[in-house]
Amino acid sequence: MKLAEKLTAKTFVKGIKTLVEDGPKVFVKKLKARLRPAIDYEKWRKEQEPSLEELERQKADKWNEMPLFSIVVPVFQTPERFLIAMLDSVIGQTYKNWELCIYDGGDKNTESGKRTEEIIQRYQKSCSNIFYQRGSENLGISGNTNEALKMAKGDYIAFMDHDDMLTMNAFYEVAHVIKEKGDMDLIYSDEDKMDMEGKMFFMPHFKPDFNLDLLRSVNYICHLLVVKRTLIEEVGGFQKEFNGAQDHDFILRCIEKTSKIYHIPKVLYHWRAHRDSTSENPESKRYAYEAGISAIKQHYQRLKIPADVTYGVSLGIYRTIYRWKETPLISILIPNKDHKEDLEKCLKSIEEQKYTQYEIIIIENNSTNPETFHYYEKLKAEKKNIQIVVWEQKEFNYSKLNNFGADYAKGEYFLLLNNDTQMIENTCLDELLGFAMREEVGIVGARLFYEDDTIQHAGVVVGFGGIAGHAFINQKREEYGYFARAICQQDYSAVTAACMMTKAEIFREVGGFTEELSVAFNDIDYCLKVRRLGKLVVYNPYAQLYHYESKSRGAENTPQKRKRFHQEIMIFYQRWKELLEQGDPYYNPNLTLDRADFSLKTRKEFLRSNHYYIDQVREELEKEREI
């Protein structure tokens, strides 16, 4: 992309604003991130993959116990060169305690069928742990896989397509996890695509750690998938009625029975990209997506959760709509200082909602315009479900404001809402409440847009910009984001309190917002406190609002405000130091923290200290103390 295309009028204005408000150091940092050229994945991959010395070390590694991996592969009319590449990638593993179980559903009387058998039998002569069985008929992908499963004797079962490839260290990495982490039932890795020649690698999928709601939106786990034999015996094999989405159904049944799930944040699997595969041409196998809807519906039925499942914004993306019978009261908390027009627009969008079981608590915060108080009187006279409570302290403290307002709330659920937001669809409350009513969910957030229809919030990643930041900020509304994550219902570590629904009981249990964090990161801190209880924080992109950001409070454009901001960074860091150093489980350590687009991490970032950003903040605080 040319420089002129990157520096649009909008970004120029934002750049000037950053320079004025945050100073030259922050401006230069953001400008460098903005202008950073796209990273070539081929080059990046070669820098990150294990060296020859490392691979030799893995081969020589001594193991007290070596779990046996059974790799099950259903073959059917597999092109010769793809079959050979698959076999070579298994034989080339640095970890040697494996067996390869191949079931052939192809016709043995065809030239292709004869050639497949000849190739496999040739490999068997030099490799005694390859087992091959030819079927009398093609049983379909599920049936053929189940027949291969019957041959497996391993402690763990790995699933592989007949034309894909493993990296040489794939099973070493899986075995290492089992050795270090103990008893895991389901292990999955990152993956990428390769071209038909197996020479070009592209579209790396760097996944989050286990993400229940993302799995219900899309089968993000895919490959490499390794499952403990005892779990497979409990849930059963693949079901032919879900052909096309049989692996999605299988994984859903597995995760219903275990929480011992581990993600290896390394590419261990190369997925060959066919022109007509569901991954590259969704229309080619629409039946697979119908099967996906059915698989997720049955998953909810087994869990006795009342939910409809439909297509999301594209094939392969699914949307859940909950159908709870209960209609609990929602207390909507809106801090307000003047800005009558914004508040009026916000309230009007709430009144247009289909869901009507709510009360509104406006937290009056030092307004000075007489027009604001006339509007309050009008509201009190006309709206029985609105009350205005007055915060009398002069100091702005967002945490204290919301904690104060919560004391007046009667609802089972709180919706924290900025006065400069506007609900776009009349189902926004339903979308938020549907997820919030699940027992394991503590918080639900929405997708927020700037007035120009670019993304303001699509979830929060802890670590962005050094502390935390919004995902996909400034991307166009219609853009899907990295592997459709901007448009998928999913779990995150945090969401913004500009629109955040939470259970009242949980809010009180964790003590509400941390009042030391008066302006910055109080919502992220609250989410992490709720996560510490074992509750999920869910992002629902179908709850959509405009957010005319921070009109009421103003910018961080004075020395006092910048000092307070830096102090709150240090408070947040001390409270969540371990998470910041380990990394956000709903992100991936191979992706950058300098940008919000989920692009690849640079070599420089890999070499950077975990304390890099905090050290910079400490320097700023020292300078501010001197001043």
VMD Tcl script that draws the C-alpha trace (Angstrom):
set ca {
  {0.00 0.00 0.00}
  {1.34 3.44 -0.93}
  {2.03 6.06 1.72}
  {-0.65 8.34 0.28}
  {-3.25 5.58 0.61}
  {-2.34 4.98 4.25}
  {-2.35 8.63 5.25}
  {-5.94 9.52 4.44}
  {-7.54 12.77 5.58}
  {-9.08 10.95 8.53}
  {-5.79 9.42 9.68}
  {-4.05 12.77 9.23}
  {-6.55 14.46 11.58}
  {-6.18 11.61 14.10}
  {-2.41 11.90 13.85}
  {-2.46 15.61 14.66}
  {-4.79 14.90 17.57}
  {-2.41 12.23 18.91}
  {0.57 14.57 18.56}
  {-1.19 17.35 20.50}
  {-2.74 15.15 23.21}
  {-0.15 12.41 23.74}
  {3.10 14.03 22.71}
  {5.70 13.25 20.03}
  {6.90 9.91 21.46}
  {3.44 8.28 21.28}
  {2.81 9.95 17.91}
  {6.00 8.49 16.39}
  {5.24 5.03 17.84}
  {1.72 4.99 16.36}
  {2.94 6.37 13.03}
  {5.59 3.63 12.74}
  {2.99 0.95 13.49}
  {0.64 2.45 10.91}
  {3.30 2.60 8.18}
  {4.85 -0.79 8.95}
  {4.95 -2.84 5.73}
  {3.08 -6.13 5.58}
  {5.23 -9.00 6.81}
  {6.00 -11.73 4.29}
  {4.79 -14.95 5.91}
  {7.22 -17.18 3.98}
  {10.17 -15.23 5.33}
  {8.61 -15.00 8.80}
  {7.96 -18.78 8.86}
  {11.56 -19.62 8.00}
  {12.79 -17.39 10.83}
  {10.46 -19.03 13.37}
  {10.57 -22.71 12.41}
  {12.96 -25.02 14.30}
  {16.54 -25.07 13.06}
  {18.19 -28.28 11.83}
  {20.14 -28.36 15.09}
  {16.91 -28.13 17.09}
  {15.31 -30.92 15.05}
  {18.33 -33.14 15.66}
  {18.14 -32.37 19.37}
  {14.47 -33.40 19.38}
  {15.33 -36.72 17.71}
  {17.93 -37.42 20.39}
  {15.69 -36.41 23.30}
  {15.25 -39.02 26.02}
  {11.73 -39.77 27.27}
  {10.79 -41.53 30.50}
  {7.40 -42.27 29.00}
  {6.51 -42.04 25.33}
  {2.78 -41.85 24.58}
  {1.81 -43.66 21.41}
  {0.12 -41.45 18.82}
  {-2.20 -43.08 16.32}
  {-2.58 -40.93 13.20}
  {-5.84 -41.84 11.48}
  {-6.10 -40.99 7.80}
  {-9.04 -41.83 5.54}
  {-7.87 -41.92 1.90}
  {-10.05 -41.79 -1.19}
  {-8.68 -41.42 -4.71}
  {-5.74 -39.46 -3.33}
  {-3.44 -38.02 -6.01}
  {-0.10 -39.83 -5.89}
  {2.08 -36.80 -5.11}
  {-0.21 -35.69 -2.27}
  {-0.24 -39.16 -0.75}
  {3.56 -39.40 -0.86}
  {3.94 -35.94 0.69}
  {1.57 -36.91 3.52}
  {3.43 -40.16 4.19}
  {6.83 -38.46 4.14}
  {5.67 -35.79 6.60}
  {4.61 -38.51 9.07}
  {7.74 -40.61 8.66}
  {9.90 -37.51 9.07}
  {8.66 -36.77 12.60}
  {11.35 -36.08 15.19}
  {9.19 -37.96 17.73}
  {9.12 -41.63 16.77}
  {6.46 -43.34 18.89}
  {3.58 -43.20 16.44}
  {1.56 -45.43 14.17}
  {-0.20 -44.46 10.95}
  {-3.63 -46.03 10.41}
  {-4.92 -45.65 6.85}
  {-8.34 -46.74 5.67}
  {-8.89 -46.65 1.91}
  {-12.44 -46.09 0.69}
  {-11.43 -45.94 -2.97}
  {-12.20 -48.50 -5.67}
  {-9.34 -51.00 -5.87}
  {-10.16 -51.76 -9.51}
  {-9.38 -48.25 -10.74}
  {-5.90 -47.16 -11.76}
  {-5.92 -44.62 -8.91}
  {-6.96 -47.26 -6.39}
  {-4.23 -49.67 -7.49}
  {-1.60 -46.96 -7.37}
  {-2.64 -45.88 -3.86}
  {-2.28 -49.42 -2.59}
  {1.10 -49.89 -4.28}
  {2.51 -46.71 -2.73}
  {1.34 -47.50 0.78}
  {2.57 -51.09 0.58}
  {5.97 -49.83 -0.56}
  {6.18 -47.57 2.49}
  {5.07 -50.43 4.75}
  {8.13 -52.48 3.75}
  {10.45 -49.96 5.35}
  {8.13 -48.74 8.10}
  {6.44 -51.36 10.28}
  {4.21 -48.85 12.08}
  {2.12 -48.07 8.99}
  {-1.16 -50.00 8.89}
  {-3.39 -50.11 5.85}
  {-6.86 -51.47 5.20}
  {-8.88 -51.28 2.03}
  {-12.64 -51.16 2.32}
  {-15.14 -52.86 0.06}
  {-16.96 -49.54 -0.41}
  {-16.63 -45.83 0.21}
  {-18.28 -45.09 3.58}
  {-17.93 -41.32 3.27}
  {-15.58 -39.14 5.29}
  {-17.10 -40.07 8.66}
  {-17.39 -43.78 7.96}
  {-13.89 -44.04 6.51}
  {-12.43 -42.16 9.49}
  {-14.26 -44.46 11.92}
  {-12.79 -47.50 10.16}
  {-9.31 -46.01 10.50}
  {-10.08 -45.35 14.19}
  {-10.80 -49.06 14.70}
  {-7.21 -49.82 13.70}
  {-5.71 -47.40 16.23}
  {-4.02 -48.65 19.41}
  {-2.50 -45.38 20.58}
  {-2.93 -43.47 23.84}
  {-3.80 -40.42 21.74}
  {-5.46 -40.18 18.35}
  {-4.43 -37.55 15.79}
  {-6.60 -36.71 12.80}
  {-5.10 -35.92 9.43}
  {-6.45 -35.41 5.92}
  {-5.01 -37.58 3.16}
  {-3.46 -34.68 1.22}
  {-2.10 -32.49 4.04}
  {1.30 -32.39 5.75}
  {2.68 -32.21 9.27}
  {5.68 -30.16 10.32}
  {8.61 -32.31 11.41}
  {8.22 -31.29 15.06}
  {4.44 -31.80 15.27}
  {4.28 -34.83 17.56}
  {7.33 -33.81 19.53}
  {5.48 -30.63 20.52}
  {2.34 -32.56 21.44}
  {4.31 -35.12 23.46}
  {6.15 -32.29 25.22}
  {2.82 -30.76 26.27}
  {1.66 -34.09 27.69}
  {4.96 -34.45 29.54}
  {4.90 -30.89 30.96}
  {1.18 -30.28 31.50}
  {0.05 -33.73 32.49}
  {-3.24 -35.30 31.62}
  {-4.71 -33.44 28.63}
  {-7.76 -34.76 26.77}
  {-7.71 -32.53 23.70}
  {-4.75 -30.73 22.17}
  {-4.77 -28.50 19.11}
  {-2.24 -26.35 17.28}
  {-2.01 -23.45 14.87}
  {-1.98 -24.19 11.14}
  {-1.42 -22.65 7.74}
  {-2.32 -23.31 4.12}
  {-0.01 -24.58 1.38}
  {-0.41 -24.49 -2.37}
  {-1.06 -27.54 -4.51}
  {2.67 -28.04 -5.07}
  {3.36 -27.97 -1.33}
  {5.98 -25.26 -1.81}
  {4.22 -22.03 -0.88}
  {2.77 -21.49 2.60}
  {0.23 -18.78 3.36}
  {-2.79 -17.80 5.50}
  {-1.36 -18.81 8.88}
  {-4.11 -19.25 11.44}
  {-2.77 -18.27 14.83}
  {-5.57 -19.27 17.17}
  {-6.61 -18.32 20.70}
  {-6.53 -20.74 23.58}
  {-9.79 -22.61 24.06}
  {-12.64 -20.27 23.16}
  {-16.06 -21.85 23.69}
  {-18.16 -19.19 22.00}
  {-15.80 -18.87 19.05}
  {-16.10 -22.64 18.53}
  {-19.87 -22.23 18.47}
  {-19.41 -19.56 15.78}
  {-16.86 -21.35 13.59}
  {-14.72 -24.48 13.78}
  {-11.56 -22.55 14.53}
  {-9.78 -25.60 16.04}
  {-9.50 -27.70 12.84}
  {-5.87 -28.99 12.62}
  {-3.76 -30.32 14.20}
  {-6.23 -32.08 16.49}
  {-5.09 -34.74 18.97}
  {-7.60 -36.41 21.31}
  {-7.07 -38.87 24.13}
  {-8.32 -42.35 23.33}
  {-10.44 -42.60 26.50}
  {-12.34 -39.41 25.56}
  {-13.07 -40.76 22.08}
  {-14.36 -43.98 23.62}
  {-16.69 -41.88 25.77}
  {-18.09 -39.61 23.05}
  {-17.97 -42.03 20.09}
  {-16.49 -41.50 16.66}
  {-17.66 -39.43 13.71}
  {-21.33 -39.27 12.73}
  {-22.21 -39.53 9.04}
  {-25.24 -37.23 9.32}
  {-22.77 -34.38 9.85}
  {-20.57 -35.15 6.82}
  {-18.91 -31.92 5.78}
  {-18.97 -30.68 9.38}
  {-18.19 -34.01 11.04}
  {-15.08 -32.67 12.77}
  {-17.01 -29.67 14.17}
  {-19.65 -32.00 15.61}
  {-16.95 -34.31 17.00}
  {-15.07 -31.48 18.72}
  {-18.27 -30.10 20.24}
  {-19.07 -33.51 21.71}
  {-15.53 -33.74 23.09}
  {-15.51 -30.34 24.79}
  {-18.85 -31.14 26.45}
  {-17.06 -33.88 28.38}
  {-13.75 -32.27 29.33}
  {-12.07 -29.04 30.33}
  {-8.57 -30.49 29.85}
  {-7.96 -28.67 26.59}
  {-4.60 -27.28 25.50}
  {-3.59 -25.07 22.58}
  {-0.05 -25.14 21.16}
  {0.63 -21.71 19.64}
  {2.80 -23.07 16.83}
  {2.05 -24.01 13.22}
  {2.27 -27.82 13.23}
  {-0.02 -28.57 10.28}
  {-0.07 -27.55 6.60}
  {-3.54 -27.66 5.06}
  {-3.46 -28.09 1.29}
  {-5.69 -25.47 -0.31}
  {-7.92 -26.83 -3.06}
  {-9.86 -24.47 -5.26}
  {-13.11 -26.32 -4.47}
  {-12.49 -26.92 -0.77}
  {-14.88 -25.37 1.75}
  {-12.02 -23.27 3.07}
  {-11.38 -21.57 -0.28}
  {-14.75 -21.66 -2.06}
  {-17.63 -21.75 0.46}
  {-20.37 -22.11 -2.16}
  {-18.87 -25.39 -3.42}
  {-20.10 -27.37 -0.42}
  {-23.11 -25.60 1.03}
  {-24.28 -28.91 2.50}
  {-21.29 -28.79 4.86}
  {-22.53 -25.55 6.37}
  {-26.05 -26.90 6.78}
  {-24.45 -29.78 8.66}
  {-22.57 -27.22 10.79}
  {-25.81 -25.54 11.83}
  {-27.27 -28.91 12.74}
  {-24.15 -29.87 14.75}
  {-24.27 -26.70 16.85}
  {-28.04 -26.99 17.38}
  {-27.65 -30.53 18.70}
  {-24.79 -29.37 20.90}
  {-27.16 -26.86 22.56}
  {-29.89 -29.48 22.84}
  {-27.54 -31.86 24.68}
  {-26.71 -29.03 27.10}
  {-30.41 -28.10 27.45}
  {-29.73 -24.51 26.36}
  {-32.64 -22.93 24.43}
  {-30.97 -21.50 21.33}
  {-31.50 -21.04 17.61}
  {-28.53 -21.33 15.25}
  {-28.46 -19.53 11.91}
  {-25.89 -18.45 9.36}
  {-23.83 -15.46 10.38}
  {-22.70 -12.87 7.86}
  {-21.15 -15.52 5.59}
  {-21.09 -19.27 5.03}
  {-19.07 -21.07 7.68}
  {-19.84 -18.42 10.31}
  {-22.71 -19.30 12.66}
  {-24.84 -17.11 14.88}
  {-26.52 -18.12 18.13}
  {-29.75 -16.49 19.30}
  {-30.90 -17.51 22.78}
  {-34.57 -18.14 23.53}
  {-34.86 -17.87 27.31}
  {-38.38 -17.77 28.73}
  {-37.45 -15.50 31.64}
  {-37.55 -11.71 31.26}
  {-35.37 -10.33 34.09}
  {-35.11 -6.64 34.91}
  {-32.10 -4.82 33.42}
  {-30.77 -1.75 35.22}
  {-29.16 0.57 32.66}
  {-26.56 2.84 34.31}
  {-25.67 6.00 32.35}
  {-23.27 8.59 33.82}
  {-24.01 12.03 32.37}
  {-22.56 15.52 32.44}
  {-24.51 17.94 30.22}
  {-24.51 16.80 26.54}
  {-28.28 16.72 26.53}
  {-28.48 15.93 22.81}
  {-26.24 12.86 23.17}
  {-28.21 11.61 26.16}
  {-31.50 12.16 24.37}
  {-30.31 10.18 21.36}
  {-29.08 7.39 23.65}
  {-32.38 7.17 25.55}
  {-34.44 7.23 22.34}
  {-32.52 4.20 21.02}
  {-33.24 2.36 24.29}
  {-36.95 3.15 24.03}
  {-37.01 1.56 20.57}
  {-35.79 -1.79 21.89}
  {-38.04 -4.85 21.67}
  {-37.03 -5.83 25.20}
  {-38.91 -3.61 27.65}
  {-38.05 -4.99 31.11}
  {-35.57 -2.32 32.10}
  {-35.02 0.68 34.33}
  {-32.68 3.56 33.57}
  {-30.51 5.21 36.19}
  {-28.91 8.45 35.03}
  {-25.95 9.35 37.23}
  {-25.78 13.15 37.16}
  {-22.15 14.21 37.30}
  {-21.63 17.95 37.83}
  {-23.61 19.31 34.89}
  {-23.66 23.09 34.55}
  {-26.04 23.74 31.67}
  {-29.59 24.66 32.84}
  {-30.95 22.90 29.76}
  {-29.66 19.60 31.15}
  {-31.66 20.00 34.38}
  {-34.81 21.02 32.49}
  {-34.44 17.80 30.51}
  {-34.06 15.80 33.71}
  {-37.32 17.28 35.06}
  {-39.07 16.36 31.82}
  {-37.79 12.79 32.06}
  {-38.90 12.42 35.69}
  {-42.37 13.66 34.78}
  {-42.82 11.48 31.69}
  {-40.80 8.30 32.32}
  {-41.61 6.19 35.36}
  {-38.73 3.79 34.69}
  {-36.06 6.52 34.74}
  {-34.49 7.95 37.87}
  {-31.78 10.57 38.18}
  {-29.29 10.17 41.01}
  {-26.87 12.98 41.81}
  {-23.13 12.47 42.28}
  {-21.94 15.44 44.31}
  {-18.17 15.04 44.29}
  {-16.35 17.34 41.87}
  {-13.61 14.91 40.91}
  {-14.29 12.79 37.82}
  {-14.01 9.11 38.71}
  {-15.75 6.74 36.34}
  {-15.40 3.81 38.71}
  {-16.97 5.65 41.65}
  {-19.76 6.98 39.42}
  {-20.84 3.51 38.33}
  {-20.47 2.00 41.79}
  {-22.63 4.85 43.13}
  {-25.29 4.30 40.47}
  {-25.32 0.55 41.07}
  {-26.43 1.16 44.67}
  {-29.77 2.40 43.29}
  {-30.27 -0.45 40.83}
  {-32.94 -3.10 41.32}
  {-32.22 -5.27 38.26}
  {-30.71 -8.73 38.08}
  {-28.49 -7.44 35.28}
  {-26.62 -4.16 34.92}
  {-26.00 -2.53 31.56}
  {-23.21 0.01 31.87}
  {-23.70 2.46 29.04}
  {-22.02 5.67 27.95}
  {-24.25 8.66 27.34}
  {-22.67 9.11 23.90}
  {-23.81 5.74 22.54}
  {-26.76 4.89 20.31}
  {-28.18 1.40 19.79}
  {-28.46 0.65 16.08}
  {-30.85 -2.32 16.00}
  {-33.93 -2.76 18.20}
  {-32.65 -6.20 19.30}
  {-29.52 -4.88 21.05}
  {-30.79 -5.58 24.59}
  {-31.94 -9.07 23.56}
  {-28.53 -9.84 22.05}
  {-26.71 -8.78 25.22}
  {-29.11 -10.41 27.66}
  {-29.22 -13.69 25.73}
  {-25.55 -14.37 26.46}
  {-25.59 -12.79 29.93}
  {-28.25 -15.24 31.13}
  {-25.95 -18.22 30.64}
  {-24.67 -19.34 34.04}
  {-21.01 -19.45 33.01}
  {-21.08 -15.93 31.52}
  {-20.24 -12.90 33.67}
  {-20.03 -10.08 31.13}
  {-21.24 -9.39 27.59}
  {-19.95 -6.65 25.28}
  {-21.04 -5.22 21.95}
  {-19.59 -4.09 18.64}
  {-19.23 -0.31 18.60}
  {-18.72 1.98 15.63}
  {-17.51 5.49 15.18}
  {-19.87 7.87 13.43}
  {-18.13 7.15 10.10}
  {-18.93 3.41 10.35}
  {-15.43 2.28 11.26}
  {-14.94 -0.05 14.21}
  {-14.38 1.54 17.61}
  {-14.61 -1.70 19.62}
  {-14.73 -5.40 18.71}
  {-13.40 -6.85 21.93}
  {-10.31 -6.01 24.00}
  {-6.90 -7.68 23.86}
  {-4.79 -7.41 27.00}
  {-1.33 -6.33 25.89}
  {-2.28 -4.17 22.92}
  {-0.24 -0.98 23.07}
  {1.52 -2.27 26.17}
  {-1.52 -2.62 28.45}
  {-4.82 -3.22 26.64}
  {-6.61 -2.02 23.53}
  {-9.57 -2.53 21.25}
  {-9.42 -5.17 18.52}
  {-9.79 -4.10 14.87}
  {-10.12 -0.42 15.76}
  {-10.56 1.86 12.70}
  {-11.30 -1.02 10.32}
  {-14.35 -0.64 8.11}
  {-17.66 -1.87 9.43}
  {-18.04 -4.45 6.64}
  {-14.56 -5.95 7.18}
  {-14.47 -9.37 8.81}
  {-11.12 -9.02 10.55}
  {-8.54 -11.75 11.08}
  {-10.23 -15.11 10.36}
  {-13.61 -13.36 10.77}
  {-13.00 -12.55 14.43}
  {-14.54 -9.07 14.16}
  {-17.88 -10.67 13.24}
  {-17.89 -13.84 15.36}
  {-19.53 -14.29 18.74}
  {-16.62 -15.26 20.97}
  {-14.92 -14.97 24.34}
  {-12.38 -12.27 25.10}
  {-10.43 -11.28 28.19}
  {-12.29 -7.98 28.29}
  {-14.79 -5.67 26.61}
  {-15.39 -1.94 26.95}
  {-17.76 -0.53 29.56}
  {-19.08 1.92 26.99}
  {-21.62 -0.87 26.55}
  {-21.19 -3.74 28.99}
  {-23.84 -6.03 30.48}
  {-23.02 -7.92 33.66}
  {-24.83 -9.83 36.35}
  {-25.66 -7.64 39.34}
  {-24.72 -10.45 41.70}
  {-21.25 -10.72 40.16}
  {-20.78 -6.94 40.13}
  {-21.36 -6.89 43.88}
  {-19.29 -10.03 44.52}
  {-16.14 -8.51 43.01}
  {-16.77 -5.11 44.62}
  {-17.76 -3.31 41.43}
  {-15.17 -1.17 39.69}
  {-11.75 -0.58 41.27}
  {-11.91 3.05 42.38}
  {-8.14 3.58 42.22}
  {-8.60 3.39 38.45}
  {-10.57 6.58 38.08}
  {-10.50 6.94 34.30}
  {-8.36 4.40 32.46}
  {-8.53 0.58 32.39}
  {-11.24 0.31 35.07}
  {-13.48 -1.67 32.70}
  {-10.61 -4.00 31.71}
  {-9.78 -4.48 35.38}
  {-13.42 -5.30 36.14}
  {-13.51 -7.89 33.36}
  {-10.36 -9.54 34.67}
  {-11.80 -9.67 38.20}
  {-14.86 -11.44 36.79}
  {-12.66 -13.77 34.73}
  {-10.81 -14.64 37.95}
  {-14.12 -16.02 39.26}
  {-14.11 -18.45 36.33}
  {-16.77 -16.55 34.39}
  {-16.64 -15.80 30.66}
  {-16.51 -12.40 29.02}
  {-18.37 -12.63 25.69}
  {-18.25 -10.31 22.68}
  {-21.47 -10.35 20.63}
  {-21.01 -8.48 17.32}
  {-24.78 -8.57 16.68}
  {-25.30 -6.08 19.53}
  {-24.32 -2.96 17.62}
  {-24.06 0.67 18.70}
  {-22.58 3.94 17.56}
  {-20.18 5.43 20.06}
  {-19.35 9.11 19.76}
  {-16.29 8.44 21.87}
  {-15.31 10.40 25.00}
  {-17.21 13.58 24.20}
  {-18.12 14.13 27.82}
  {-14.75 13.62 29.48}
  {-12.31 15.22 27.05}
  {-8.84 14.14 26.00}
  {-5.64 13.34 27.92}
  {-4.21 16.71 26.87}
  {-2.84 18.24 30.06}
  {0.23 17.33 32.13}
  {-2.03 16.45 35.07}
  {-4.17 14.11 32.98}
  {-1.15 12.43 31.41}
  {0.41 11.91 34.84}
  {-2.82 10.39 36.14}
  {-2.97 8.16 33.05}
  {0.57 6.90 33.60}
  {-0.13 6.27 37.28}
  {-3.20 4.21 36.41}
  {-1.12 2.19 33.95}
  {1.20 1.28 36.80}
  {-1.72 0.40 39.09}
  {-3.17 -1.87 36.40}
  {0.23 -3.41 35.74}
  {0.78 -4.26 39.40}
  {-2.68 -5.83 39.63}
  {-2.35 -7.93 36.46}
  {1.39 -8.30 36.00}
  {1.28 -12.07 35.51}
  {-1.33 -11.89 32.73}
  {0.52 -9.09 30.96}
  {3.73 -11.12 31.01}
  {2.16 -14.43 30.01}
  {-0.03 -12.94 27.29}
  {-3.75 -12.80 26.63}
  {-5.13 -16.37 26.30}
  {-7.68 -15.16 23.74}
  {-4.95 -13.77 21.49}
  {-1.82 -15.52 20.20}
  {1.87 -14.89 21.02}
  {2.78 -14.90 17.32}
  {0.63 -11.83 16.63}
  {1.67 -8.23 17.14}
  {0.79 -6.10 20.15}
  {1.73 -2.90 18.34}
  {-1.31 -2.91 16.04}
  {-4.94 -3.94 16.46}
  {-5.28 -5.88 13.18}
  {-3.91 -9.26 14.37}
  {-0.95 -9.04 11.98}
  {2.27 -10.99 12.53}
  {4.68 -10.09 15.28}
  {7.97 -8.69 14.02}
  {11.35 -10.15 14.86}
  {12.05 -7.02 16.90}
  {8.93 -7.65 18.99}
  {9.98 -11.25 19.69}
  {13.26 -9.94 21.06}
  {11.63 -7.21 23.12}
  {11.45 -7.46 26.91}
  {8.07 -8.15 28.52}
  {8.66 -4.96 30.51}
  {9.40 -2.82 27.46}
  {6.27 -0.67 27.63}
  {6.15 -0.45 31.43}
  {9.78 0.71 31.49}
  {8.78 3.53 29.13}
  {5.91 4.53 31.43}
  {8.24 4.52 34.44}
  {10.55 6.90 32.55}
  {7.63 9.22 31.81}
  {6.56 9.21 35.47}
  {10.12 10.05 36.58}
  {10.18 13.02 34.19}
  {6.76 14.17 35.44}
  {7.98 14.00 39.06}
  {11.03 16.10 38.15}
  {8.80 18.68 36.48}
}
mol new
graphics top color blue
foreach p $ca { graphics top sphere $p radius 0.5 }
foreach p [lrange $ca 0 end-1] q [lrange $ca 1 end] { graphics top cylinder $p $q radius 0.2 }
display resetview
